[in-house]
Amino acid sequence: MVRKQAGKIILLVLFAAFAGVLFFFAANKGMMAVKKEGGRRFGATYMTMNNPFYEIIDDEIRSVLESRGDILITRDPALSVDKQIAQIKEFTDAKVEAIFINPVDWKAVGPALSKAADQGIPIIVVDSDVYDKDKVACTVVSDNYQAGVLCAKDLMSQMAGGNILLLTHKGAKSGMDRIQGFRDTVAKEDSFHILAEGECLGQLELAMPVTEALLKKYPQTNVVMCLNDPAAMGAMAALEDAGMTGKAAVYGVDGSPDGKALIEEGIMTATAAQFPRRLGREAAESMYRVINGEKVEPVIKIPTELITIKNLKNYGSSGWQ
């Protein structure tokens, strides 16, 4: 079972890398189309495109834009804030109509966004906040703090106490909010103890070795709370290799197809589901309201929902909700 699960994780890593290559060529193909076609041009840059969650958001935004004859130019900074800043400059120099951004680092992108905003280019933030909110026309996010609260409440309903590891991404405000929601909730009960936290950037291939190192230091661990589902999959692979499958509850955030499949197999405990198609659609529609001079709420927050084995049938174990 250990090798079977570890093999599954390796396949997921390889698939993510292959998907990234495919996305690179798709993005370049899309750029060639921009040079040939008409329509207004918009830019989008997400922290990484090796997470299918952002592909779904991008597809939904693109669908809305193309239905109106417009064009979306998408860039992948691959978790590099320097690349993302360069991409924002590229969009600014190209005088796109608006920029959609999911920030690699919620503070570091501020100056580049300010330059774009000062030139009259609206900024729409998707899935995670930026620090300099005064330069942003609209932020469309999941209720990330609520996601952490939901995971913590489920844990507290299932166990009388726990020794907890946290997998974090401190450059992403969304990840910070999820972990803080979890922390604040479990702090209400003295029987739950947070042993340590590990930075994994929300990446499966980083979460696995980080968890392995933490488990060696804290073998009493019986709960792992992860900022997203890819981190949770890395944690589960580490638990498998340590012979601890079934001995630790694992929580994630996303409601990804892989996460739901692992809940169905009894390997993952729960995931706080996001709704990426709604996030993308809300972002695109809000952008059109902004450029049309209509009133837009500065923050649009979409509730999350906890998926467990008890209600999995309501969401299905394949596809995004």
N, C-alpha and C positions, 0 to 999 in steps of 0.2 A: 504493500500500500504506500509505503514511504517513497519508493522509487517511482511508482505510478504517478503520485501527486507531483513529485519533483519534476518528472518528465512533462507533466501538463504545464507547469509553470514555465519551463524552458521553452516549450512550444509557443506559449503566450508571448514570451520575450521576443522570440524570433519573428512571430507574426507582427508584433508591434514595430520591429525594425523594418520588416518588409513593407508594412503599411506606410511607414514614413517615407520610404523610397518612392512608392507609388504616388503618395501625396505630392512629393517634390515635382515629379514629372507632370502631374495634373495641374499644379499651380503654374508651372512654366507654360503649359499648353493654354491655360486660361489667360495668361499675360499676352500670348500671341493673338488671342481672340480680341483682346482689348484694342490692339493696334488696327484691327480690321473692321470692327463693328462700331455702331453708334451707341447712343444711350449714355446716361450719366454714369460716372465711375465712382465707386466707393472702395475704401480700403478696409481690410480686416487683418488683425494679427493676434494670435492666441499664444499662450505661454508655451505650448507644445502640441503638435498634431499627432504624437504617437499615442494619445489617449482618444479612443473613439468618441468619447463624450463631446469633445470639441469639434470633431468631424460632423456630428449630428447638428450641433448649433450652427456651424458654418453652412451646412446643406440647407437648413431651414431659412437662414438669412438670404442665401443665394436664391432659393426658390421664390421668396417674396419679391426680391429685387428684379429677378429676371421676368417675373409675371408682369412687371411694369415696364419692361424693355430696358432695364438698367443692368449694370455690370458690377460684379464684385471681384476685386483683386485680393487674394488671400496670401498671406505670408506666414511662415513657420520659423520663429526664432529659436526653436529647440532648446528652451530654457535659458537662453543667453539674453540677459538684459541689454547688453551692448548691441546685439543683433536687432532686438526689438526697437531700440531707440533709432537705429539706422533705418528700420522699416517705417517708423513714424515719419522720419525725415523724408524718405522716399515718397510717401503719400502726400506730405505737405508740399514738397517741390512739384509734384504732379498735379497739385490743386484739385484733389478729389473732393467730392461733395460732402463727405462725412467719413469719419474713421470709427470702426468698431474695434475695441481692444479688450482683451483679457490679459491683464498685466503679469509679466514674469516677476517683477518686484513692484509692489504697490506704491512705494515711495520713489524709487529711482527713475521711473518713467515720467515723473512730474514735469521737469523742465521741457522735455520734448513735446509733451501734450500741450503745455502752455504756449509754445511757439505756434503749434497748429491752431489752437483756439484763438490766439491773438490775430491770426490771419483769417478768422471767420469760418474756420472749418469745425463743425459740430463734432463733439466726441461722445460716443455711446459706449459705456463700459458694460461688459457682459460677464456674469458669473462671479466676479470678485471686484471689490471696491478699489479705488485709487485714493491716495492720501490727499491730493489737491483737488477736492471736489468742486471748488469754485470754477474750475475750467471745464467741467463736464456738463453736458446738456442733460444726460439721463443715465442712470445706473440701473441695470436689470439684473437682479440676483435671486438666487434661492435664499430662503430664510436659513442661513448657514448656522447661526447660533441655535435655532430651533432643532436643526439636524443633530447637533451634539446632545441637546437635552433629551431628544427622543431615544437616542442610543443609551444614554445613562439611565433613563427611567425604566427602559426594558431590562437592562442589566440588574437594576435594584429590585425589580419584580421577580427576577429569576434566581438571584443569589443573595445570601444573607451578608456576604462580605466578599472582598476581592483584593488581589494584589495586581496592580494595573501597570501596563506599559503603554505609552502614547507614541504614535508615529505622526510626525508633524511636517509642515512646510511653512516656515516662518516668513518667507517672502511673499506668500499669498494670504491676503486678508481673509479670504473665504475659509482657508484651512485653519487660520488662527481662530476665527469665530467658532468653527465647529468644535475644536478642541476646548475652547473656553466654555462653551455651552455645556460640554461634557464635564469639565472640571468643576464648574460652579454647582452642578447638580449632584455629583457624587460627594462633594464636600459637605453636604447636609447630613451624611451618615458617617460616623466615626469608623465603621467597620470596613470601609473601602479606602485603600491606600494606593496612591500613585507612587510607584517605585522609581520610575525614570522616564525620560522621553528621548526619542531619537529622530534626527532630521533625515528625511528621505526624499524631499522634493515631490512627494506624491507619486514616485516612480517605483514600479514593481521590482525592477532590477537593483535598485538601491535599498528598498525596504527589506529584502531578504537578508543581505549580509548585516544590515543594521540590527535587525531582530535577532539574528543568530548571536551577535556579540552581546546583546542585552540579556538574552536567555542564559548565556553562560554566567553572566554576572548576577542575574536574578532568577535562579531556577524555581523559585516559589511562585513565579508568575502564573496567574490563571485567567487573566483578561488582557486582551490587546485591543485598544481603541485606535482606529486609523482614520486619518483625515479623508481618505477616499478609498474606493474599491481596489484600484491597482496596488496601493500600499497594503491593503488587507490581503491580497493574493500573495504578495511577497512574504508577509507575516505568516500566512498559512503554510507556505513552502518551508519556511524556517522551522515552524512547529513540527511539520512532518519529519524533517531531518533530525529533529531532536527527540523524536518519538513521543511527541506531546499532542498529537491530533486527538481531539475529544477531551483533552484535559484543560483546555483554555478556551474561553469564549472570545470570538473575534467579531468586531463591529467595523463597518465601513460606511461610507457615504457615497452615493451615486444612484444605486438601483440599476447597475449595469447588467447586461445579459450574463456575463461571466459570474458576477456576484450572486445573481439569483440562481444560477445553475448550481453554485456551490452551497447555497442555502438548501436547495432541493436535495443535494447529496448528504446533507447533515454535517458539512465541514465548516461552513460559515454560520454565525449566529443570526446576524441581521444586518441590513443596510438601510440607511435613511435615503429614500429615493428622491432624486431630482427629476425634473422634467425638461430635458434639453431642447426638445422641439418647441415647447412653449417659451423657453428663454430666448431662443433664436427668433421666433415669430414676434414676440413682444419687443425685442430689440429693433428689428427691422421696421415694425409699424410705428414705434416711438420715433425712430429716426425720420420717417416721412412727416410725422406731425411737427417735428422740430424744424425741418427745412421749409415747411409750409407756413411757419409762423404760428402754429397752434400751441395751446398750453399743454405742457407735459409734466407729469409728476417727476420730481427730481430722482426719486428712488421707487422702483417697482419691485416689490419683494414677493416671490412666489413660494408658498408653503411647501415643506417637504413632508413625506409620509414614510413611516417605518414599515419595511417589508421583513416579515419573519416567515418561518415555515407554516405558521397558522393562517396567514392571509396571502401566501404566495400565489395561490390560484387566481386571486383577483387581479394580479399583475402579469401573470404568465412568466415562465422561466426563460423565455427567449425574447429578444428585441427590447427596445427602450419604451418606457411608458411616456 
